[in-house]
Amino acid sequence: MNALKEGEFLDDNGWISFRNMGKRQNENETLAFLALAFLGQVAETITRAATQHDETLKPQAVACPSPTATYQHSKLGYRFFPDWTAVFNVLSSSIHVDAKPSTVSASRKTPVKALDIASIAEFKLEDTTEKIINNEEKMVGAAKQLLENDPCRERVLGFTMEKKRTRFWDFSRCAITVSEPFDLNEKPELLVDFLLFVIFAKKHEIGFDPTMPNISVGGEDCSCYEIGNSFFLTVGSPLSEAAYDMVGRATRVWVVVGLFPDRNGDIDVGGRRFRRGVTRRVLKDVWLYDKAHCEREIQSSILEKLDVKQETKLEEYFLTFIMEEVIIYEGEPKRTLKKPSRTEVQPTMMSRTHMLRKHVRSVVNEECLDLFRIAGFIHRDLSGGNTLFFEGRGIISDLEYAKRYNEVSSHDPKTSTPDFMAAEYQANFFFFLPSRTDATAELFKLQDEWFAPHFVHDVESVYWQYLWFLHNRIPKTPEPSQSALEKVKRQAGRYFGHSIDGNQDRFEVIRNETSDIKLLGVLESIYCPLILQPLDLSITLREEYRRVVRALPMKKSDDSWRLGDVFNGDIYEKFLGKLQAVLDAYPVITVDAASRGTGKVVPLNGSNDLQTLPHIQNLDRSHPKRIKN
């Protein structure tokens, strides 16, 4: 603080430059950066004073205004231009900060990698509601892009400033936290503390995963994942990616090859040399709820409930794990931070409840629902990305949310991919309860507490996968008319791309007795009758839902409401028969054969998410990353 006062940045009344800002409020926004260019000098003064006080301190980042700087991003898409950034100088040694920047042109202009940004900030000259909201939108947008684009990034720190009104921000996979607004002139030490941290903190301290360094291989940015004492190098783009939401699982699935220590190897990871292996594996990196069991553990729990014959059969439909672990760093499992004990607004929905998360990685070899029921488990997330096809066999993955049916309750948070969730699960009530009678009148008073997911909801997820495919993977031969495609796009918009709570259109697919006829009316101009036969499985679902709730839920010993022992294998056989008839009529086409076909998918939504499938075009109307596969 003394160094800042000696440099005439600060006096007993606060920041000198901020007082001058008030005189220029009516000038254009560019002048805000002229007034705030002093932050480059402040950061440099703090750096110099700190290193003089303690020679062991080594600055890790350069902080200065950057309103016109460009950033090199690893992905195509929207580009943000933060007013201020701190950038790691370890990897960005070409960055130069003028000792006394006095104009915008004196701030950062040299392009830097977005991967190296340590912190961000947004400024405004005025503290009007409009300016505050604009800063918030820019801050959230920039943080979202940084978290989405960089697998190594676990959190983003920043601050917003409107005149003297200042707030600090912390974005992580567990929560978005923001400080109460404060007057920076009254509490200048808070900004000094923040700058000290972002300038001197090491990468793992400021929010980068130390067990997953970004490295350059052949001039391209790649990721290296560490699990235990093993290292894996990513190959190409992620097979599946769901890191677009800041708070969430941030699932990424990659094809990887092993890395093996070799002093003559061509891969450098933190100064150590490795050679790459040949065998390809699949690696999944995910942030699970802290109390959730890992998939390998759940897989074992399911199998031990079956007899030897059933276990052998179900194992064919499970992933083969090489390793799986909660990521450990410096002897401790990696978890998100707890939220502050004081909160202004309590969550109103169970699906929005704040919960700690742990960082889990697994590696498997591979790039059955009725047995789940027999074992007493429900999956709760049968999405397109969790039902796989490998070497002629189907595989069920992502067991993190699988749970014994006798342990589920209405208090559990919703867990699933919205496009494939059962409609009742989204609505949080049973659609087909029997009529109330005098004998059940008292029981019906408690029906708001009754709902809990069950086995048939997993089966319904298979139906939604089939509908999703029919609406988003359109045959190119014979070529459908433009009007037919437009109808399918409109119908897809009614059913897919919505929130975890669903909508009335999705509910009506299951509730409405003629929903299959409505679906058929739009899809029959594109598909042959055989492919559309499974549409009437909605009738099968309605019949089964009516049957299982006939006896009404009962309150169990754990104080939760669940249906009794009413489930059997009939609906599985009906689904299998319908879907098998379609499969038997169409040959399996390998990826290699597909790549020699007519070429890539034709994306009608401008997406870059192309697939190499023959005679199929992509008609995904929703945001391409809202879907897990």
N, C-alpha and C positions, 0 to 999 in steps of 0.2 A: 504494500500500500504506500510505503514511503517513496519507493521508486516512481510510482505513478504520480504522486504529488510533486516530486522533484521534476518530473517531466511535464508538468502542467496539464496533465490529463484529468486530475482529480483535485478537489479542494474540500473544505468542510461542508459545503453545500451540495456535494455530489459531483457528477460528471460535467465538466465544463462545456464540452461540445453539445451535450443534450440541451443545455440552457440556450445555446445559440440556435438549436433546431426550431424552437418556437417562433423565431423571427422569420422563418422561411416556410411556414406551413402552407402557404398558398402557391408556392412554386411547384413545378412539375416533379414527378416522382424521382427522376434521375438525381435531383439535388439531395434526396435522402441519402444516397450513397456517397455524395460528396461530404455530407455532414457525418456519416457513419464510417467513412474511410479511416477515421482515427482508430477503429477497432483493430486494424492491422498493426498500427503502432503500439496500441495497448498490449496486444498479444506478444509482440516482439519485446516490449519492455518487461512484461511478466517473465518471458522466457529467459531473458538476459539476467534479470534480478534473481530468479530462482537458481540458475546454474552458478551464479557468483556466490550465492549463499551456501549451496551444496554442490560441490564439483562432481559428485557421483551421479547427479541427475542428468539424464540424456533426453532431450526433446524428441518425441516420436512423431509429432504432426506440426504442420504449418497452418495457422489460422488467419484468414483475412477475408474481406469482402470479395464476392465473386459473381456479380450480377450479369456479367457478359461472358463468363467462362463456359467452355464446352466440355462435355464429359463423354468419355468413350464407354459405351454400354455393351454388355455381352448379348443383349437381345434387342430385337426391333420393337418399336412401339413409342409411346409418348415419352418426350424428353423434358425433364425438369431443369430449372435454372435457379437454384437457391441463391438468395441474396448474400449468403455467407456460408463458407464451409471450412472445416478443419480437415486437412488431407495428410495422410501418413507420408512423411518425407523419406521413410526407409525405402519405399518403392517408387517414390516420385521425386527423386533428387533434383530433377530439372526445374521444379517449381521455385520461383524467386519472388520474394516479398520485398518491395521497396521499404527502406528504413522509415521513410516519411511519405506515404502515399497521400497525395492531396487531391487527386482526381479519380474518376472512375477508371480511366485508362491505366492508372497505377495499381489497380487491384489485379487479381489473378486473371490472366488471359490464356496461359498455356494449357492446352487440353490435358486432362488427367483421366485416369480410369475411375469409373464410379465404384469399382471394387475397393479403392483406396480411401474413400471418403469416411472420415471418422465421426463427423458431426455436421449438422446443418442448422440454418437459422433463417428467419424471414423478418423484414423490417417494414414499418410504415411510419410516415411522419405524423399521422393523425391517429387518435384513438376512438374513432367513430365505430359504431356497430358494423358497418359495411367493411371497414378496413380490418377489423378484428376477424370477421368471418373469412375474408379473403386470405389473411395470413394463415388461419387454421386450415383452410382447404389446401393451400400450397404445402404447408408442413406435412399434413397427412398424406397428400399425394406423393410427395418426395419420399417419405418414409416407407410407404407401401411399395414403391418401385424398388427401393434399395433392398428391402426384405425379400421381395419376389424374385429379383434378378440374381441375387448372390446366395448360393447355398451355404456359404461359410458364415453369413451374417445372422446373428441371433438377436440383436437388438439395435435400435437406432436412437441416438440422443440428439436433442436440439433445443432451441429456444425461439420464441416469437417475441417481437417488441413492437408496440404501437405507441409512438411518442416515448413516454417513460414507463408505460404499462408493460410488464415483462412476465413471461411464464416459461418454465422449463418443461420439456417433454421427454418421455421415455416410452418407446414402442418395443414390445417384445411379443413372443408367441403366447404369452399368458394373459397379458393385459396392456392397455394403453393408459398410461398415467400422466397426469399433467398437474403442475403445482398451482396453488392459488396465485392470482395476479398480485404483483407487488410493484412498488415504485422504485425503479433502479437508482434514482438519486438518493433515496433514503436508505437503501441497502446495497451499496456498490460492491460490498465484499462478496455477495452471492455470485455476481458475474465473474469476479476474480477467481473464486473457488472453481467455478465451472471451467473457465479457460485453463487453469492449472491442471485440472483433471484431463481434459481432452488433448492438451499439448503433451503431457508427460505419461499418460496411461499407456500401457502396452496393449497390443491388439486384443488379447484375450480378456483384458480388464474392461475394455470399452465396448465389447459386444461381438467379437469375432471368435469363431469356433477354433480352438487351438488344435483339435484333433482332425481338422479337415482343411488343410492349406490349399489355396488356389496356386497352381503351378503352371508354367509354360512348357508345352511339349510341341516341338516343331513349329513354334511361333503362334500356337493357339492356346487359349486359356483352358485348362482342365482342372478337375477337382480330384484330390487324393483323400480318400477316406481311411481313417485309422480305426481298427476294432481290435482291442486287446493289443497284441504285439504284431498284428498283421496289417498290411497296407494294400489298398485297392485303388486302381486308377480308372476313372470313368472313361467310357468309350462313346463318343457322340453325344447327342442330346438326351435328356431324360426320357425313359419309356413312358412314364406317367409323372405328372406334376400337379400338385394341388397346394401351392404355397402362395396363392394370390390373396388369401385373407391373412391379414397381419396376425390376428389372434386365432390360433387353431393348430392343427396337427402339422402343417407345413410338410406334407408327405412328398418325397421325391424318390423315384425308382429309376435306377440306372442299370445298364449293362456295364460290367466292370471286368478287369483282368487283375490278377494278383501282381504285386510288386515284391521283388526279392532282393535282399542286400547283395550288392556286387560293386566293388570299387571301380570296375570298368563299365558299369552300366550307363545308359544314356539318359536316365531320369534323375533329376536332382530334387530332393525333398528336404528343405532346411539344411542344406550342406551335406546330406548323406546321399550316396549314389545307389541307384536301384536299376535292375533290369526288369522288363515287363514279362509276365507270363503269357501263355497262349490260351489257356482254358477260360472261356467266358462264363461268368456267373451273373446273378441278378442281386443287386444291393438295394435295400430300402432304408431310408433315413426318415424318422418321424418323431414328432413330439407327442407322446401319449399323456393322458391324464395320469397324475402321480400314483393313483391307487389302482390303475388298470394293470392287468396281468399281461405279460409279453406273449406273443403269438405262439412261440414254441412251448411255453408252459401250458397255455390253454389247449393246444393240440394234444399234449400228453394227457391232460385231464379228460378230454373227450374220449380218447382211445381207451383209457383204462376202464371206462364204463361199459365197454363192449366185450363180447366174447371173442375168442381168437379168430374165428372165421369172419365175423363182422369187422374186427380191427384190421385184418389183412385187406379186406375189401375197401374200407374207408381210407387206408393209408395211400392207396393209389390216387386219391383225389386231394391229397394234401401236398404242400410244398415240402421239399427235402432240405432241411436246414443244415448248413455247414457251421454257422455260428450265429449267435444273437446275444446282445448284451445291452444293459443300460450304460451309456457312455460315462467313463470315469476320467476325471482330470484332477491331478494333484491329490489323488487318493479319495476323492469325493464324487458321488454320482452327480451328473449335471442336471440341474432343475431350474425352472424359472423362479424368479423371486416372489415372495409373498406380497400380497397387496397391503397397503397401509391399513391399520386397524380402524381408522376413521374414514367413513365414507358418507357422501352427501345423499346419494340415491341408491336405494336397495334394488337389486334385480327383481323383476316382476315375473320372469319366466324361468322355469327350470333349465331350459335349453340355453339360457344366457348366463347361468351361474358361473362366477369366477372360480376356477379350479387350477391348482398347481399342475405343471406338466414336467415330465421327465424325458430325456433325450435317449431314444432307442435306435439301434442299428441292427440289421440282420442281413445275412448273405445266404442265398439258396442256390440249389443246382439248376432249377428250371427257370429258363427265360420265359350231389351226394346227400342231398338234404334229408332224406328219410332216415339215414343213420344218425344224423344230428339229432333228430327227434327221439330216436331210440336211446341215444346217449343222454337225453334230457337237456340239450343245449339249444338255444336260439342264437343265430349269427348276428342279427341286428344291423348289418351293413352289407347286404348282398348287392353291390353295385357292379357296373360294367367293368370297373377296374379291379374288382376282387374275384371275378369269375374268369378264369384263364383257360387257354387251350394250349397244350404242350404235347408234342409227339403223339397225337391221336387220342389224348385223354383230357378231360376237363379237370381243372384244379380250383379248389376254393382257398382263397388266401385272406389276409387281413382279419385275423381272429381276435384282435385286441378288444373288440366290443362284444365278442361272444360271451354268453352268460348262461348259467344254469337257469332253467325256467322257474324252478322253485325258489330262486333268489331275486327275480325281477320284481319291480314295484312301480307304482305311479310316480314315485319320487325320483326315479332315475332320470338323468338328463337325456334328451333325445340324441341318438347316435346313428347317423346314416347319411348317405348322399341323397339330397332332396329329390333328384330326378327319379330315383329308384325306390323311394320309401313307400311303404304301404299307406294307403290313404287314411285308414283309421289311426295309424300311428301318428300321422301328421296332424289330424284333427283332434287327437287325444280323447276320443270317445268311440264306443261301439255303435256301428251303423244299424245293426240288425237285431236289436234287443226284442224279445217277445213282448206282447202287449201286457200291460200291468193288470194284475188281478187283485181281488181283495186279500188273497193270501200273500202276495208279494208287495203290497202297497208300502209297508214300512221299509222294506228293503230298498225299494226304488228311491226313497228319500236320500239315499247315500250314493246314488249312481254317479255323481261327479267324482267319487273316489275310486270307482271301479277299474278304470282302464289301466292295462299293462300290456305290452307287446307279447305276442305268443308265436307259436310255430307257423301258423298259416300266414302271418305277415311276412315271413321269410319267403314263402312260396309266391306271394303276391309280388315281391321284388323281382322275381324271375319274369313275371308277366310284364312289368314296367320296362325291364331290359328289352324284351321283345318289341314292345311298342316304340321304345326309343330308337331301336335299330330301323324299324319300318319308316320312321319319320325322318331319320338323319342319314341313312345310307341307301340311296336310291339307285335302282338298276339303270344302267345307261343303254341297255339293249333289251327290248326296243326302246328308243329314245322317247321319254314322256313329253307331253306338250307343256308349254310354258304355263298355261292356265292350271293344269293339273299340279305342277310343281308349286305354284303360288298357293293353292288350296292346302297342300301338305304343309307348307311353311307356316301358314296361318294357324292350322290345327296344332302343329308342334309348339307354337308359341303359347297355346292355351294350357299345355300339359307340362312343358319342360322349361327349365331356367328360372324357377321360382324359389322362394325361401323354404326353409326347413319346415315351416308350418303349412305348406301347400296352398291350394286355392280351391274354389268351388268346382271348377272344371275337372280337376283331378278327382275330387270326391265323387262327382257324378259318374265317372267311368266305372266306379265300383258300385255305387248305389243304384244307378238308373238301370232298369230292366232291359232297356233297348240300346245301351251304350255301344254294344258290338255292332249293331246295325248302323249307328251314326259313324263309327270309325270306318266301317266297311264302305260307306258311301263316298268317303274321300279317298280311300286307299285303293279301291278296286280298279281305278283307271290307270294305275301304275303296276300293281302286282297281280300275279296269277292267283286263281282261287285257292290253290294248295297252300301257298305261303300265308294266306289270310285266315285259314281255318283256326289257328290258335287264338284268334280274337275272341271266340266264344268261350274261352277259358274264364272270362269275367263272370259268365253264368255259373261255372263250377265254383269260383271263389264265393259268389253270393250264397250259393247253396251251403257251402261249408261254413261260412260265417254264421249263417242262421242256425246251423246244427250245433256248433260248439258253444253258442251263448244261450242255448235253449234252457240249460240248467242254471243260468246266471252265475256270476262270480261269487266267490265266498271269501270271507276274511280269514287269513291264515294265521298261524302261530306267531309269525314275525310282524303281525299287524298290517300286512299288505293284502290287497285284494287280488285274487287270481282265479282263472277258470279251473275246474277240476280235471280229473283224468278222462278227458273226452276226445283226445286226439288219436288218430290212427293213420295208416298209410294210404288210405283210399285216394286222397287228393293228389298225392305224389304219383300214383299210378296213372291217374287221369292226365296230369300234366306231361308225364313221360310219354304216354301214348301219342298225344297230339304233337308234341315237339319232335319225337322220334320219326313220325311219319314225314315231317318236313325234311329232317336230316337225311333220311334214307333216300329221298328223291334228288338230293344234291351231293355231288362229290366233294371231298375235302381237297382244297387247293392249297398247296404249300406256299410259303412266302416267296421262295425262289421262283416257283412257277408264276406267281402273281406278278413278280417284278419283270417277267418276260412277257406279260400280257399287254393290255392296251395303254398302260401308263398310270400316272398318278390320279388320285381323286380330283375331281373338279370342284373346288370350294366355291359355293355360291354366296358365302358371307364375308369374303375377303380375308378369311383366316389363313395363316401360314401353316396350320396344323394339317398337313396333307398326309394321306396314307397311301401305300402302294397296294391297291387291291384292283383286280380286274373287273371291268364292267360295272363299277360302283362309283357314284358321285356323292359328295358330302353335302347334305342339306341341313346342317346343324344351324338352326336359327339363333340359338342362345349363344352367349359368350362362350368361345371354345374352351375356356378353362373352368367353366362351371361344371363340366362333366369330368368324372375321374378317369375314364379310360383313355 
